[in-house]
Amino acid sequence: MTTTTLAHDTAADAAREQRWDRLWRRALWAVPLCFGLLSLLLRQDSNWDLRNYHLYNPFALLNGKIGLDLAPAQMQTYFNPAIDLLYYGLVKTLPGPLAGFLMGVLHGLNFVLVALLARALLPPGPARSKLCLGLALAGMFGPAFVSELGNTMGDNLTALFVLSSLLLVVHYRGRLADGGGAGLAVAAGLLAGIATGLKLTNAMYALALCLALLVLPGAPLRRPRTSVVFGLGVLAGIALSGGFWYWKMWTLFGNPLFPQFNAIFHSPLALPIGVGDMRFLPQGLGDKLLWPFIFALDPLRISEIRLTALIWPMLYVGFALLAAHALLRRRAATAAASATPVRLLWVFVVLSYLIWLNLFSIYRYLVPLELLAPLVLWLIAQHLLPGRLAARIVGVLLVLAFAASLHTQSWGRAGWAREAYGAQVPAIANPAQSMVFTLHSDPPMGWLVTLFPADLAFAALGSNFPESEGYRERVAQMVAARSGPLYVLLKGDRALSDPAPTPARRAAAEATVRAGWERARPLLQAHGLALDSAGCTDHRAWIGRNRMDFQLCPVSAAARGR
């Protein structure tokens, strides 16, 4: 090969890289906008949690309802509302489609963070920009992330803070290893702590990254010091995003995490139990050892909806081969991994997964790792196999994972409407002296509370809240403190408020609401209350273009002689 040919090839490589660098810069702002458009295509959020508490909680915070109401959004009434203020503000001030687009753009910023992480981890080369964009985009099409795109469940939103923390550690690993990056360690911890304060399940990422810092190169005593400084930043971040709420819960109920962990704090309003969703945890050691294969075949083991995630058994096999390789060629493998930040990423991913496996095993909590999964799989393959072979294998595996994720189910969507949600709320003559009970956990009623006057008190009976004798006493006190009238909010049927339903459709609707009355009566009677079904009125309600009508029925209190 001549010198002229070499020079020509080098110039061609440089030109290609320049084109990809230009595409890189454009993609960093264009891809999030594309995910805003994808959010519009997926339609408006109408998930169960939104209808239960993601609208109620910020409304309660902004309207002085905390302490006035009693668990109308069930036990989730008392989750930190800070995470929901953004969406609530958007849908209250902007048309529904624009609010959904902006939420999609915000979630799409995860692409930027994963692409920057890939750029910090992959070696320089003529194809690096292209590869970073491809791996970041592959991560954005994981089933959990897509299922939550533009919605209010919070995992896509808090992933921004988790990945920002990881990016800061990876990008400035040299300064952290040299012991001169205390401020950087605090900043990274602060980001992880903000994610945790907004949603407690992110504590697993804060803990995993804190421990992963121990594998940084440097003096033995310097690494634990960096880890401790990071941990202090985490505590500061939790205080920043959640401290106000924990203090409010402590002053009102004597439990900063009310009603969770009440076996420790013993708030009189809740039973002394831990309160946690244990449905999805693996059963026994065999399940734990094979868990990625089990939930890939049966997604309902880790989620209420089907989120088929084939990339996890792929990663599991990859890490197993990586461990075997390290044992067989210990010195060489250790030296190669120690020379790069890749080992820190691997330790972070493994620790996060193990904590998740033992504490939650709820798939949507893995969104940050799902976003990183294609990048991690690529790095493992490059470490174990020749470059071209690794690229072909990972490419095929990612195509298979993407194809499987196309069957992802929805958490609940509705057709777009300018007004994101609303209802024809009847006039309440004296809301400050009135009270409304909610009686069923499904469908949830919390979102409807936001449409009634703010000084009207609400209380849940028979919900998922762990009611104690103190809770029942509080209900009685609320009833005694109000002169009335009292009401109960029940699920309705649109056939009862539509102008001309067919006779058969109306008869079916009447049978449905009568069954609801019969389920309501014993719950009310347990509190000395009686349902006046003859006085029930039917009202329209909607989220987007989905109708969710309700009934408002009078209730009489025996203690008042009614």
VEXLOMI-994583 format. One record per residue (C-alpha): z negated, y, x negated. Coordinates in steps of 0.2 Angstrom, whole numbers, plus 5000, padded with zeros to 4 digits. Last residue first. Example, Ala and Ser with C-alpha at 12.3 -4.5 7.8 and 13.67 -1.06 7.14 Angstrom:
2
496449954932
496149784938
end
This chain:
562
469850545403
467950545402
467950625385
467350475376
468750375384
470050475375
471750485384
473450475375
475050555381
476650485374
477950555363
479450445361
480650445346
482550445342
483250385325
485050435326
486050415310
487250555307
486250645293
484450595297
484250615316
483050635330
483250645349
481750645361
481150535375
479550575385
478050465389
476950515403
477050345412
476550265396
474750345397
474050255382
472150235380
470950285366
469250215362
469750185343
470049995345
470950035362
472250135352
472749985341
472649865356
473849975367
475150005353
475949835353
476149835372
476950015371
478149955359
478649805370
478949935384
480050035372
481149885368
481249835387
481850005391
483150005378
483849835384
483949905402
484750065396
486149965387
486349845402
486550005414
487750085402
487150245394
487550405402
486650565395
485950495379
484050515378
483550335384
485050255375
484450335359
482950215358
481250275354
479950225340
478250295345
477250455342
475550455351
474850605359
473150695362
472950855372
471750905366
470050985364
469950945346
468450915334
468050745343
469750675340
469650715321
467850645320
468350485328
469850465316
468550505301
467450365308
468850245308
469250295289
467450275285
467450095292
468850065280
470750065282
471850005268
473350105272
474849995277
474750065295
473650005309
473250185314
474050345306
473350515309
474250685313
473550855315
474550995322
474351155312
476051125303
477051135319
478150975321
479750945311
478850885295
477850755305
479550675309
479750625290
478150525291
478650415305
479050245296
480050115306
479050015301
477250055298
476850075316
475550175326
475750365322
474350465331
474650645336
473250775338
473050945348
471851085345
472851185332
474451125341
474051215358
475551205370
476551085360
478451115363
479450965362
480450925345
482250895347
482450825329
483150865312
483850795296
485050845282
485850985293
487650995287
487850815291
488350675280
488450495286
486850395283
486250285269
484850155267
484250065251
486050005249
486649835243
487449795226
488849675227
489849775214
488449735202
489249565198
490849645193
489949765181
488949615173
490549525171
491449675163
489949695152
490049515146
491849525142
491649685132
490149615123
491149465117
492649565111
491649695102
490549565093
492149465088
492849625080
491249675071
490749505064
489149435073
487249455073
486949635070
488449695080
487949585094
486149655095
486849835094
488049805108
486749725119
485649875116
487049995121
487449895136
485549895141
485150075139
485450125157
484549965163
483050005152
482850175160
483150105178
481849965175
480650025189
482049975201
481749795197
480049765203
479149645191
477649755192
476249725180
476649575170
478549585169
478549775167
477349765152
478449635144
480049735148
479349895141
478749795125
480549725122
481449885125
480349985114
480349855100
482249855101
482350045100
481250055085
482249915077
483850015079
483150165070
483950095054
483450035036
482049935043
483349825053
484349775037
482749745027
482049635040
483649535043
483849505024
482049455021
481849345037
483449245036
483049095047
481649185056
482549345059
484049255065
482949155077
482249325084
484049395086
484549245095
483149255107
483549445109
485349405113
484849275125
483749385134
485049525134
486349415142
485049355155
484749545159
486549595160
486849485175
485949615186
486249575205
485249705215
485049625232
483849725242
481949705244
481849685225
481249565211
481349395218
482649455230
483949455216
484049265216
485249205202
484949355191
483049355196
482849175189
483949195174
482949355169
481249265173
481449105162
479949125152
478949215165
479449085179
478848945168
477249035164
476649045182
477249135197
478349285193
477749455201
478749515215
477549515230
476049595220
476249765227
474649855223
473049915232
471549885220
470349855234
468649945239
469249985257
469750165260
468950315267
467250295258
468050315241
467450175230
468150235213
468350065204
468849955219
469750105225
471050075212
472350145224
471850255239
471750385231
472250395212
470950535208
469650455219
468150555226
469150585242
469450775243
468850835226
469550685217
471250685226
471450875222
471050835204
472350695203
473550815211
473350965199
473350835184
475050765189
476450855181
475550945167
474050825166
475150685163
476150775150
474550825141
474050635141
475750585134
475550725121
473950645115
474850475115
476150545103
474750615092
474050435092
475650355087
475950475073
474250435066
474550255068
476150275058
475350385044
474050255039
475350125034
476350255024
478150265030
479450165040
479350175059
478650015067
477050095073
478150215084
478550065095
476750065101
476850245108
478550205115
477950045124
476450145131
477450295138
478750165145
477450065154
476650225161
478250255170
477550165185
476450315188
477750425195
477750615192
476250595180
477150455171
478750555169
477750705163
476850595150
478450535143
479050715140
477350765133
477350615121
479050675114
478450845112
476750795104
477750685092
478950825088
477450945085
476650815073
478350795064
477850815046
477250635043
478750575033
479050445047
479050575061
480250685050
481450545048
481350485066
481950655072
483450585082
482550425087
480950505093
481750645102
483050525111
481550415117
480650565125
482350625133
482650445139
480950445148
481050615155
482850585162
482250415168
481050515180
482550565191
483450395191
481750315196
481250445209
481550355226
482350515232
484250475233
485750545224
486050385215
484750255219
485850105222
486950165207
485450155195
484749995201
486449905201
486949965183
488450075183
487750215172
487450095158
489350065156
489650245155
488450265140
489250115132
490950185134
490550365129
489650305113
491150185109
492450325110
491350445099
491050305086
492850255085
493350335068
491650285060
489850345058
488550215062
487850195079
486050245083
486050435084
487750435093
487150295105
485550405109
486750555113
487750445125
486150385133
485550565135
487150635142
487350485154
485650515161
486350685166
487150595181
485450595190
485550785190
487350785196
486950655210
485550765216
486750915216
487950825226
486650765239
486050945241
487851005243
488150875256
486550915266
486951105267
485651205257
483951285259
482851145267
483851005259
483751075242
481851115243
481450945249
482450865235
481550975222
479850955229
479850765229
479250725211
477850855214
477150765229
475950645219
475650495230
474350525244
475350505259
475950335251
474550245259
475350275276
476450435278
475350495293
473850455281
472550565289
473150745292
472050905289
471550845272
473250885264
474150975278
474151145269
475951185272
476751175255
475751015250
476050935267
477950975267
478050905249
477250745255
478150725271
479950725265
479750585252
478450505262
478950375275
480750425280
481150455262
480250285257
481350195270
482950255263
484050385272
485050465258
486650545262
488350455258
488950345244
490450455242
489450605240
488450525227
490050485218
490550665218
488850705209
489250565198
490850645193
489950805189
488750715178
490350645169
491150815166
489750895156
489550775142
491350715145
492150875139
491150865122
491650685120
493450715124
493550845110
492650725098
493950585104
495350695100
494550745083
494350555079
496150525083
496650665071
495550595057
496150425059
497950485058
497550585042
496750435034
498250325039
499450455031
498450475015
498450285014
500350275016
500650415003
499450324991
500550174993
500050005000
end
